[in-house]
């Protein structure tokens, strides 16, 4: 079966090369037909588990059909099958950039998510790709899907015992769930993380407990202080934006300070000035 597929692949390559030849009666190469034949050859090689040759055929397809981003993505997947993750990442990221430039960032996110699906022996490399998928989904405001991707990412870091990254992913999860309006899910993420070595009492843990308390009690000042702390402001940009744009339910900014007895105007003016500074959001 494999030998037959390999023979078919070579037949398609021969046809592709013929399409590229010119003659007295054929002045221009037929790039579209050549790309089509290389695509067929790639599938045959893939089915025969000849991943290196499949990758070459996909790249040839992309070369003669320059708008075909899927071919480049597939070349990356062939490298992933061979556990050549640096090359896989190179091709898949190139395809994703082309998806983004073409105005289809959702396709880019799905490509990264597909690439991130991995067996245990590839977790360290795959988690990087899945992290990019999570951040891209946040950028697209597809928070339900981002929450799922983040949980996968966190599980991967847990498997390779990178617990400090698990802490960061918990913080990102809390921000996403609060933006989704799901306090229960946010609180659950923190509670589940108590089982991670070193999480309870850590800076990340205390910050999330304080944030959840402020959010639950509608304490705008407390939420503001946590969300604008260095711990959250210097996260990956997509998550930092979630932090500084977070508002408590029914809130519209920082709380006004109570006026001093006797109607001292100085404190009131200071409170109004604070509100003006952050009016319209922090993004």
DAJOFEN-V582402 format. One record per pair of residues at least 12 apart in sequence whose ideal C-beta (glycine too) atoms are under 8 Angstrom apart, sorted by sequence separation. I is the first residue (numbers start at 1). J is the second residue. If there is no record, write none. Layout:
{{I J} {I J}}
This chain:
{{19 31} {42 54} {45 57} {59 71} {76 88} {79 91} {80 92} {96 108} {99 111} {134 146} {137 149} {154 166} {157 169} {174 186} {177 189} {193 205} {210 222} {211 223} {214 226} {232 244} {58 71} {59 72} {62 75} {76 89} {95 108} {116 129} {173 186} {257 270} {19 33} {20 34} {58 72} {76 90} {115 129} {116 130} {257 271} {19 34} {42 57} {76 91} {77 92} {96 111} {115 130} {134 149} {154 169} {174 189} {190 205} {211 226} {228 243} {256 271} {41 57} {42 58} {58 74} {59 75} {75 91} {76 92} {95 111} {96 112} {133 149} {134 150} {153 169} {154 170} {173 189} {174 190} {210 226} {211 227} {227 243} {228 244} {256 272} {16 33} {17 34} {58 75} {112 129} {113 130} {116 133} {227 244} {15 33} {16 34} {19 37} {39 57} {73 91} {76 94} {112 130} {190 208} {16 35} {38 57} {39 58} {42 61} {72 91} {73 92} {76 95} {92 111} {130 149} {134 153} {150 169} {154 173} {170 189} {190 209} {207 226} {227 246} {256 275} {38 58} {54 74} {55 75} {58 78} {72 92} {92 112} {112 132} {113 133} {170 190} {254 274} {16 37} {112 133} {254 275} {15 37} {16 38} {38 60} {39 61} {72 94} {73 95} {130 152} {131 153} {150 172} {151 173} {190 212} {207 229} {253 275} {38 61} {55 78} {72 95} {73 96} {92 115} {110 133} {130 153} {150 173} {170 193} {223 246} {13 37} {54 78} {55 79} {109 133} {112 136} {207 231} {223 247} {254 278} {12 37} {13 38} {16 41} {35 60} {36 61} {70 95} {187 212} {207 232} {223 248} {253 278} {12 38} {34 60} {35 61} {38 64} {52 78} {69 95} {72 98} {89 115} {127 153} {130 156} {147 173} {150 176} {167 193} {170 196} {186 212} {253 279} {35 62} {51 78} {88 115} {109 136} {166 193} {204 231} {220 247} {12 40} {13 41} {51 79} {108 136} {109 137} {203 231} {220 248} {223 251} {12 41} {35 64} {42 71} {69 98} {127 156} {147 176} {167 196} {170 199} {183 212} {186 215} {219 248} {34 64} {35 65} {51 81} {52 82} {69 99} {126 156} {127 157} {146 176} {147 177} {166 196} {218 248} {224 254} {9 40} {10 41} {51 82} {105 136} {109 140} {167 198} {215 246} {218 249} {220 251} {8 40} {9 41} {12 44} {32 64} {39 71} {42 74} {46 78} {167 199} {183 215} {218 250} {8 41} {9 42} {31 64} {32 65} {35 68} {69 102} {109 142} {116 149} {123 156} {127 160} {143 176} {147 180} {163 196} {166 199} {171 204} {178 211} {183 216} {215 248} {218 251} {220 253} {221 254} {31 65} {105 139} {106 140} {163 197} {164 198} {170 204} {174 208} {214 248} {215 249} {220 254} {221 255} {9 44} {80 115} {105 140} {163 198} {167 202} {220 255} {8 44} {9 45} {35 71} {89 125} {96 132} {106 142} {109 145} {113 149} {116 152} {123 159} {124 160} {143 179} {144 180} {163 199} {168 204} {171 207} {219 255} {245 281} {77 114} {85 122} {88 125} {92 129} {116 153} {123 160} {143 180} {167 204} {171 208} {174 211} {178 215} {245 282} {6 44} {69 107} {73 111} {77 115} {80 118} {83 121} {134 172} {138 176} {147 185} {158 196} {167 205} {170 208} {174 212} {244 282} {245 283} {5 44} {6 45} {9 48} {76 115} {83 122} {86 125} {89 128} {93 132} {120 159} {244 283} {5 45} {85 125} {89 129} {9 50} {85 126} {5 47} {6 48} {80 122} {241 283} {5 48} {6 50} {9 53} {13 57} {16 60} {20 64} {3 48} {2 48} {1 48} {2 49} {2 50} {9 57} {16 64} {224 278} {228 282} {175 232} {171 231} {171 232} {172 235} {179 242} {171 235} {172 236} {175 239} {176 242} {179 245} {168 235} {172 239} {175 242} {179 246} {171 239} {175 243} {178 246} {181 249} {172 242} {175 246} {139 238} {138 238} {135 236} {138 239} {135 238} {135 239} {138 242}}
